[in-house]
């Protein structure tokens, strides 16, 4: 240290300037990367969507098949997100607050959709519920159609999105420990009051964060839904599948117009995510 202090300032300052320039270089690299892989693709989507004017854009969005795809996308998300909300809260509460046999197995199963390709998960549902599958003939005898119908789309969406809420809540509940719940039990609280009055208020922002991510993935899912949908125009096409069909038919204006709706959804999700993170940081400081 004494040797460094004895050095002339002309020798020390250039080294300090070089070290201080590292963050600037890293920020520049990050901005260049984001520009190439995020900002330019987003700009291209909106530019192509509006290149032929607002009239063409509005006509593509107002098309009957596009509206059918939008309604089906919203329906699948409206069913999948609440189902995953109930499962995520229950699974996270059980894993974080209780000890039971098979706990590690449950955690592994929750992570399964992260490691399994969405296309493979769609094929699994075809194997189980298809006409040549395990339960397909029995369901067909009772007039129940799962594959190439709305139920199959909902099931596939639930499968690929169910880890998001649980995985967001598990570390939060584990970090809280069990002291508050144990104190509430000693004061006479039952399981229902324990969940609503003690556990959930402490993880409300993490829960909302998980719901936002789950909803975004549900509306944008392509692979699993593509396998089980059958691509019936106006009936079993979600918005991502409708975009693919328009693009394959060289209807680029319509494809990019519908793609811009998903891009807007992504931007809204980003804004909500940032807002939730700011609220969490504010409450943590307080």
Steps between C-alpha positions, in 0.01 A plus 500: 500500500781743590667431165180583317457821697853603409427474126442824310132587437570495126564126530206418729228701323528334156450161664198635687360638178543166327316320781226763506448451128412135539134562601458733202631230266274237655196727469591565138524129427166439673331778303643373173379148579151624593484715188591209274280233657214697659450856379557436129264196486231699686545795266481267199173346625326835541653645184380208285161501672442868415691520172184481288307743717257496787218377278675175414609460862147549633356263238748227594425535871122519442497185283257233624770233524728739688227577753426130541870442569509787749191369683643150520835633627324701771281202591798266537684754714186573707478131592870414525610793718243452782561123494875556531438763767321248721760232431794737546382630836419151628826348380716787624328500840543124539866503393606806697306448822469122548717190494357190334619194307553566130568871544805492271302304242230769498761771447645303208156455343432872527816567299409240236347742244824701506698200380246335267451645154151648452463290186567186703242603759246546222578155363448356849146636504441354154621163629268518801187663356527441123267268313774237499614587852434353842174678579406634158262220393313507833466879484383483139228250598363761740528783248795667674768641272830614651758496223441745214256684724498767769553259796829379352620857449415588860673188636814567296505862615463398863784251470756740355413782743441332835858543638501880482290589804625214717864572419453867582338430837714213632819701575297788646310273738817315595677829578218601735542193715222350711505721810200715408289200404592315819410807708165529322425132567575550870254791500229273358511570126377222272659409166273730299574806715867403506515512122295816444609710799865401543658324203350665191532865619875444537538373143238710319745674266680177415161343432404783266840473329446129438148559367631760253768265367257208487246704303762624253623146434144367469410754232824450309526120514549341159664155502270293723185676376605447140514123551160463665302767315466353152535850349127531422464858383249694705454216751825371652756758394642716775660832410857360457364224273297751301815707447683194369223421252489856369877507459505166318232633264716809428248731668783691663301812591243295689765280662698797630183681607402206719860459613495862617217408739725242664784753504272750677413227750871445562556872557205521739637198684839671525342816642300304756808296592701818556222649710478190719877496548497867601225437756694206641817710527308786664341273760834331566660839575212600725 
